[in-house]
């Protein structure tokens, strides 16, 4: 059935359905690897979590939280109430 769909529609289906599933599986594997190491990140867990981040970024191109520059901004300082 997938072979009968046009190329743009097939690409949209893959991006909207398959990539989020792949990103979720990679995230779970990365977190599981870290838990097995006592919560410390390993090279494998960093790669898995990085790949999941890239996959999520491809699925959320037009959302503001997908921009890595916005996600890594310093939080605004809060004023202390006296």
N, C-alpha and C positions, 0 to 999 in steps of 0.2 A: 504494500500500500504506500509506503514511503517513497518508492521509486516513481509512483504516479504523480506525486506532488511536484509543483514547480520549484525551481531552485531557491528563489527568495522565501517562499513559504516554508520550505524544508529548513533553511537556515534560521528562520524565525522560531520554528518549533524546537530546534536543537538548542538555540540560545535561551529560550524561555522555559523549557522543561528539563532538558538534560543537564545544562551547566549548573543550575542551582543544586541539583541532586549530587553531582560530582563534587561541588564545593562543600556541601554538607558532609559527605563521606570523608573527604580529605581533612576537614576540620576535626571530625570525631577521631580519625586515626592519629592526627597530630596531638590531640589532647590525651588520648590513650597512651601514646608513647611517652609523653611528659609525665603522666601519672605513674607509669611503671618505673620511671627514673627518680621517683621521689619529688616530683613537681619541678625539677630542674629541666630547662630546655636542652634538647640534644640536637645534633646536626640534622638528623632525620626529621624530628618534630618541627624544626624551623623551616625545612624545605616543604614539608606537608602543609604547614600553616601558611607559608608564603604562596604556595600554589593555590590554596583555597581562597586566599585573598585576591589573587589575580582572577580566578574564575568568578568570584562574586563581583569584581569590578566590571567584568565584561557583561554581566547580566544587569547591572544597574548603571548604565552609561549616563543616563540623563537625570539621575537623582543626586541631590547635593551631597549626600553622605558618601557617595562613591568617589569624590574627588580626594586624592590623598593629601593634597595641600590643606584642604579644609579639615580633614580628620586629624592632622598632626599639629594644629595650631595650639598655642598656649592658651589655657583658660584665662578668662578675664579675672583680674583680682577683685575680690569681694571686699567691701568696706566693713570694718569692724564696728559693731554697735556697742555703745558704752552705756 
